[in-house]
């Protein structure tokens, strides 16, 4: 009969709904639970007795994406009932009767009676996003915090200093203390890296006890810390702070069953005398710190006119760089990138080196920022691209047909006709687009989305692969990364260094790899130095690895030899 078929259809529909992974709740206009499926009861920790009761007896309150309480009228279900419009993809925290908060993503569909304009009920569907949200929160925390000590990191410090300078007045002037540990190397040498890590955490705790409310403490390097003082009344206050820091560091440390005695060197710069920007204050405090270190341990030094001589080297670097290309002083070295599973060498990262007759070997850390600031990075970057692509094309022809060359690109290059440069270079060298991997930093993605996105899209469209370098050192989130056509993500070496023993590093690396895979991206781990790190990364299905375990940056000739030995290719001795 029709009634039987209708009953069978309703039962079939009920079974389907009851076995969905999504939670389904039907809610009346006056907040009564009309129906709920099995998944809803599981997620909300309720039973069928909740049907007929107020929704407020099931979820005491709702929280917005930032954890702030939502007024009842602003709950997605109530907004849908009030406006008659669906609410799609809203993140909500539901506080249950026992106080537990369940984070879900809700879709709400208002239901109307035929001929009536006002919704009589709503169907709320929701999925549990708790694990994803927890991983995202870990990443957000990591974006502002140093993974080892829990202190603020360099990126957050720069933002905080910018805010301080914006509020600076004649009566409230900021200052910067740059703190570098003396004798820290002996801890790593005698007690191992675990002892060094333990000691750095202790240092962070001691320094935190020295700073005042409103000041900012950050770890900016291996054994380097910065205290940004929001305002000081007189220089004597800074002297007292520096002395407190020295006294705190001078007390003995216990690590790995040993007692260690360290010192510290502190450089101090004042706004506005020693700089009107965060970068200038940091640079001059750093210069003052090195001057303090030269006088012996446990010293502090204010930046002075004499210390400006250090800035003279920057001028020498700039002058030398302008002649470096023409005089043939620049060269490329290549660091192997290996398959994470087999260990086979599948590509390299091209790295720039400079040997100057007057200055000697100049580190990229020193000369690349100068090249960026002066605009010379455009010509230098073009030279790097041309030589790297030409070398890669040669190796693909005679050694490894699937060889990939990774090349770093600066913000200035991205903004300056990069598409034409890359297309022209590929045409001249005969390198297949898929053999070139463009490495950019998180900072480039965050700097100017409107300009960067079309450039990266155009590169991806011609077949070039795009990789985000040093991931985790900036503020980008995975939702932000989805806006860009990215293929690879490189986990920063600071996270890899703690693997596999450091729980935080392991958890964060696991989350990064899993979420990158969920976005269809492959993962490369940088700074792999031990078999234990490599094994842990393999267990996470990290596709590629790079670091001293597999090879240091070497010349083209040495790299070709490595390719013959460890790559998949046919070797020729004349390459």
Secondary structure as GFF3:
##gff-version 3
##sequence-region A 1 575
A	DSSP	alpha_helix	2	18	.	.	.	ID=ss1
A	DSSP	beta_strand	23	28	.	.	.	ID=ss2
A	DSSP	beta_strand	33	36	.	.	.	ID=ss3
A	DSSP	alpha_helix	38	44	.	.	.	ID=ss4
A	DSSP	three_ten_helix	48	50	.	.	.	ID=ss5
A	DSSP	three_ten_helix	55	57	.	.	.	ID=ss6
A	DSSP	beta_strand	59	63	.	.	.	ID=ss7
A	DSSP	beta_strand	69	70	.	.	.	ID=ss8
A	DSSP	three_ten_helix	72	74	.	.	.	ID=ss9
A	DSSP	alpha_helix	76	83	.	.	.	ID=ss10
A	DSSP	beta_strand	87	96	.	.	.	ID=ss11
A	DSSP	beta_strand	101	112	.	.	.	ID=ss12
A	DSSP	beta_strand	119	128	.	.	.	ID=ss13
A	DSSP	alpha_helix	130	144	.	.	.	ID=ss14
A	DSSP	alpha_helix	154	167	.	.	.	ID=ss15
A	DSSP	beta_strand	173	182	.	.	.	ID=ss16
A	DSSP	alpha_helix	185	208	.	.	.	ID=ss17
A	DSSP	beta_strand	216	219	.	.	.	ID=ss18
A	DSSP	beta_strand	224	232	.	.	.	ID=ss19
A	DSSP	alpha_helix	235	250	.	.	.	ID=ss20
A	DSSP	beta_strand	253	255	.	.	.	ID=ss21
A	DSSP	beta_strand	258	260	.	.	.	ID=ss22
A	DSSP	beta_strand	263	270	.	.	.	ID=ss23
A	DSSP	alpha_helix	278	294	.	.	.	ID=ss24
A	DSSP	beta_strand	299	302	.	.	.	ID=ss25
A	DSSP	three_ten_helix	305	308	.	.	.	ID=ss26
A	DSSP	alpha_helix	309	324	.	.	.	ID=ss27
A	DSSP	beta_strand	330	339	.	.	.	ID=ss28
A	DSSP	beta_strand	345	356	.	.	.	ID=ss29
A	DSSP	beta_strand	360	362	.	.	.	ID=ss30
A	DSSP	alpha_helix	364	374	.	.	.	ID=ss31
A	DSSP	alpha_helix	377	398	.	.	.	ID=ss32
A	DSSP	beta_strand	404	408	.	.	.	ID=ss33
A	DSSP	alpha_helix	411	414	.	.	.	ID=ss34
A	DSSP	alpha_helix	418	429	.	.	.	ID=ss35
A	DSSP	three_ten_helix	433	435	.	.	.	ID=ss36
A	DSSP	beta_strand	436	441	.	.	.	ID=ss37
A	DSSP	alpha_helix	442	447	.	.	.	ID=ss38
A	DSSP	alpha_helix	449	461	.	.	.	ID=ss39
A	DSSP	beta_strand	465	471	.	.	.	ID=ss40
A	DSSP	alpha_helix	478	481	.	.	.	ID=ss41
A	DSSP	beta_strand	488	491	.	.	.	ID=ss42
A	DSSP	alpha_helix	493	496	.	.	.	ID=ss43
A	DSSP	alpha_helix	503	518	.	.	.	ID=ss44
A	DSSP	beta_strand	522	525	.	.	.	ID=ss45
A	DSSP	alpha_helix	531	539	.	.	.	ID=ss46
A	DSSP	beta_strand	544	545	.	.	.	ID=ss47
A	DSSP	alpha_helix	556	566	.	.	.	ID=ss48
###
